[in-house]
Amino acid sequence: MGVDIEQVYELPEMDDVAALYFSAQDCKALNQLSGSAQQRRFFELWTALEAMGKRLGLGLAEAGEASGNRSARVWHDHLETGWLVAVAV
């Protein structure tokens, strides 16, 4: 199991980070959103990546490469205002 908890906040370099770690399909879907919806989706993708990396014992870049393997399930929940948790099992 892997767990990641992040505070959702405005990230000016969101596009650059997404391009480095997310799939082309995820980046395209992310770019179709704006404002708080885009911010929320970015952190859903980010926490899923972190949780999956922890589950598999991989770093972020390696987890990004392995993210096409959807054999694991990732569960998200919004905690207190501004916090998001992802659990990969």
SEDRENMI-671580 format. One record per residue: x, y, z of N, C-alpha, C in turn; residue in one letter. Coordinates in steps of 0.2 Angstrom, whole numbers. Layout:
<atoms>
+-------+-------+-------+-------+-------+-------+-------+-------+-------+--------+
:  n_xx :  n_yy :  n_zz : ca_xx : ca_yy : ca_zz :  c_xx :  c_yy :  c_zz : residu :
+-------+-------+-------+-------+-------+-------+-------+-------+-------+--------+
:     X :     Y :     Z :     X :     Y :     Z :     X :     Y :     Z :      a :
...
+-------+-------+-------+-------+-------+-------+-------+-------+-------+--------+
</atoms>
This chain:
<atoms>
+-------+-------+-------+-------+-------+-------+-------+-------+-------+--------+
:  n_xx :  n_yy :  n_zz : ca_xx : ca_yy : ca_zz :  c_xx :  c_yy :  c_zz : residu :
+-------+-------+-------+-------+-------+-------+-------+-------+-------+--------+
:     4 :    -6 :     0 :     0 :     0 :     0 :     5 :     6 :     0 :      m :
:     2 :    11 :    -3 :     6 :    18 :    -3 :     1 :    23 :    -2 :      g :
:     3 :    28 :     2 :    -1 :    34 :     4 :     2 :    40 :     3 :      v :
:    -2 :    45 :     0 :     1 :    52 :     0 :    -4 :    57 :     2 :      d :
:    -2 :    62 :     5 :    -7 :    68 :     7 :    -4 :    74 :     5 :      i :
:    -7 :    78 :     2 :    -5 :    85 :    -1 :   -10 :    90 :     1 :      e :
:    -7 :    96 :     2 :   -11 :   102 :     2 :   -12 :   104 :    -5 :      q :
:   -19 :   106 :    -7 :   -20 :   108 :   -13 :   -19 :   116 :   -13 :      v :
:   -15 :   118 :   -17 :   -13 :   126 :   -18 :   -12 :   128 :   -25 :      y :
:   -12 :   134 :   -26 :   -10 :   137 :   -32 :    -2 :   136 :   -34 :      e :
:    -1 :   132 :   -39 :     6 :   130 :   -41 :     7 :   133 :   -48 :      l :
:    11 :   139 :   -48 :    12 :   142 :   -55 :    15 :   138 :   -60 :      p :
:    20 :   133 :   -58 :    23 :   129 :   -63 :    19 :   123 :   -64 :      e :
:    13 :   122 :   -63 :     9 :   116 :   -63 :    10 :   113 :   -70 :      m :
:    10 :   117 :   -76 :    10 :   114 :   -82 :    17 :   111 :   -83 :      d :
:    22 :   114 :   -81 :    29 :   111 :   -81 :    30 :   104 :   -78 :      d :
:    27 :   104 :   -72 :    27 :    98 :   -67 :    23 :    93 :   -71 :      v :
:    17 :    94 :   -73 :    13 :    90 :   -76 :    17 :    86 :   -82 :      a :
:    20 :    91 :   -86 :    23 :    88 :   -92 :    29 :    83 :   -91 :      a :
:    32 :    84 :   -85 :    38 :    80 :   -83 :    35 :    73 :   -80 :      l :
:    30 :    73 :   -77 :    28 :    67 :   -73 :    21 :    64 :   -76 :      y :
:    17 :    67 :   -79 :    10 :    64 :   -81 :    11 :    62 :   -88 :      f :
:     6 :    57 :   -90 :     6 :    55 :   -97 :     3 :    60 :  -101 :      s :
:     4 :    59 :  -107 :     1 :    64 :  -112 :    -6 :    65 :  -112 :      a :
:    -9 :    59 :  -111 :   -17 :    59 :  -110 :   -19 :    63 :  -104 :      q :
:   -16 :    62 :   -98 :   -17 :    66 :   -92 :   -16 :    73 :   -93 :      d :
:   -10 :    75 :   -96 :    -9 :    82 :   -98 :   -14 :    85 :  -102 :      c :
:   -16 :    82 :  -107 :   -22 :    84 :  -112 :   -28 :    86 :  -108 :      k :
:   -30 :    81 :  -104 :   -36 :    81 :  -100 :   -36 :    87 :   -95 :      a :
:   -30 :    88 :   -92 :   -28 :    93 :   -87 :   -29 :   100 :   -90 :      l :
:   -26 :   101 :   -96 :   -26 :   107 :  -100 :   -33 :   109 :  -102 :      n :
:   -38 :   104 :  -102 :   -45 :   106 :  -104 :   -49 :   109 :   -98 :      q :
:   -46 :   109 :   -92 :   -49 :   112 :   -86 :   -46 :   119 :   -85 :      l :
:   -49 :   122 :   -80 :   -46 :   129 :   -78 :   -48 :   130 :   -71 :      s :
:   -44 :   135 :   -68 :   -46 :   137 :   -61 :   -45 :   131 :   -56 :      g :
:   -50 :   132 :   -52 :   -50 :   127 :   -46 :   -51 :   120 :   -48 :      s :
:   -54 :   118 :   -54 :   -55 :   112 :   -56 :   -49 :   109 :   -59 :      a :
:   -45 :   113 :   -62 :   -38 :   111 :   -65 :   -33 :   110 :   -59 :      q :
:   -34 :   114 :   -54 :   -29 :   113 :   -48 :   -31 :   107 :   -44 :      q :
:   -37 :   106 :   -43 :   -40 :    99 :   -40 :   -37 :    93 :   -44 :      r :
:   -38 :    93 :   -50 :   -37 :    87 :   -54 :   -29 :    86 :   -54 :      r :
:   -25 :    92 :   -55 :   -18 :    91 :   -54 :   -16 :    87 :   -48 :      f :
:   -19 :    89 :   -42 :   -17 :    86 :   -36 :   -20 :    79 :   -35 :      f :
:   -25 :    78 :   -39 :   -28 :    71 :   -39 :   -23 :    66 :   -43 :      e :
:   -20 :    69 :   -48 :   -15 :    65 :   -52 :    -9 :    65 :   -48 :      l :
:    -7 :    70 :   -45 :     0 :    70 :   -42 :     0 :    65 :   -36 :      w :
:    -6 :    66 :   -32 :    -6 :    61 :   -26 :    -7 :    54 :   -28 :      t :
:   -10 :    53 :   -33 :   -10 :    46 :   -36 :    -4 :    43 :   -38 :      a :
:     0 :    48 :   -41 :     7 :    46 :   -43 :    12 :    44 :   -37 :      l :
:    11 :    49 :   -33 :    15 :    48 :   -26 :    13 :    42 :   -23 :      e :
:     7 :    40 :   -22 :     5 :    34 :   -18 :     7 :    28 :   -22 :      a :
:     6 :    28 :   -29 :     8 :    22 :   -33 :    15 :    21 :   -32 :      m :
:    19 :    26 :   -33 :    26 :    26 :   -32 :    28 :    23 :   -25 :      g :
:    25 :    25 :   -20 :    26 :    22 :   -13 :    24 :    15 :   -13 :      k :
:    19 :    13 :   -16 :    16 :     6 :   -16 :    21 :     1 :   -20 :      r :
:    24 :     4 :   -25 :    28 :     0 :   -29 :    36 :     1 :   -27 :      l :
:    37 :     5 :   -23 :    44 :     6 :   -21 :    48 :    10 :   -26 :      g :
:    45 :    14 :   -30 :    48 :    18 :   -35 :    49 :    25 :   -34 :      l :
:    53 :    29 :   -37 :    54 :    36 :   -37 :    48 :    39 :   -42 :      g :
:    47 :    45 :   -42 :    42 :    49 :   -46 :    43 :    47 :   -53 :      l :
:    49 :    48 :   -56 :    50 :    47 :   -63 :    48 :    39 :   -65 :      a :
:    50 :    35 :   -61 :    49 :    28 :   -62 :    41 :    26 :   -61 :      e :
:    38 :    29 :   -56 :    31 :    28 :   -55 :    27 :    31 :   -61 :      a :
:    29 :    37 :   -64 :    26 :    40 :   -70 :    26 :    35 :   -75 :      g :
:    32 :    31 :   -76 :    33 :    27 :   -82 :    28 :    21 :   -81 :      e :
:    27 :    19 :   -74 :    23 :    13 :   -73 :    16 :    15 :   -72 :      a :
:    14 :    21 :   -72 :     7 :    23 :   -71 :     2 :    20 :   -76 :      s :
:     5 :    18 :   -82 :     0 :    15 :   -87 :    -2 :     8 :   -85 :      g :
:     1 :     5 :   -80 :    -1 :    -1 :   -77 :    -7 :     1 :   -72 :      n :
:   -13 :    -1 :   -74 :   -19 :     1 :   -69 :   -21 :    -5 :   -65 :      r :
:   -16 :    -9 :   -64 :   -18 :   -15 :   -60 :   -20 :   -13 :   -52 :      s :
:   -17 :    -8 :   -50 :   -18 :    -5 :   -43 :   -24 :    -1 :   -43 :      a :
:   -27 :     0 :   -38 :   -33 :     5 :   -37 :   -30 :    10 :   -33 :      r :
:   -32 :    16 :   -34 :   -31 :    22 :   -30 :   -37 :    25 :   -28 :      v :
:   -38 :    27 :   -22 :   -43 :    30 :   -19 :   -42 :    37 :   -16 :      w :
:   -46 :    41 :   -17 :   -45 :    48 :   -15 :   -50 :    50 :   -10 :      h :
:   -48 :    55 :    -6 :   -53 :    58 :    -1 :   -51 :    65 :     0 :      d :
:   -55 :    70 :     0 :   -53 :    76 :     2 :   -54 :    77 :    10 :      h :
:   -49 :    79 :    13 :   -49 :    79 :    20 :   -51 :    86 :    22 :      l :
:   -49 :    89 :    27 :   -50 :    96 :    29 :   -50 :   100 :    22 :      e :
:   -53 :   106 :    22 :   -52 :   111 :    17 :   -45 :   111 :    15 :      t :
:   -44 :   110 :     8 :   -37 :   111 :     5 :   -32 :   105 :     6 :      g :
:   -35 :    99 :     8 :   -30 :    94 :     9 :   -33 :    88 :     5 :      w :
:   -29 :    84 :     2 :   -31 :    78 :    -2 :   -27 :    72 :     0 :      l :
:   -30 :    66 :     1 :   -26 :    60 :     2 :   -28 :    55 :    -4 :      v :
:   -22 :    51 :    -5 :   -23 :    46 :   -10 :   -20 :    40 :    -7 :      a :
:   -23 :    34 :    -8 :   -21 :    28 :    -6 :   -21 :    23 :   -11 :      v :
:   -15 :    20 :   -13 :   -15 :    15 :   -18 :   -14 :     8 :   -15 :      a :
:   -18 :     4 :   -18 :   -18 :    -3 :   -15 :   -18 :    -8 :   -21 :      v :
+-------+-------+-------+-------+-------+-------+-------+-------+-------+--------+
</atoms>
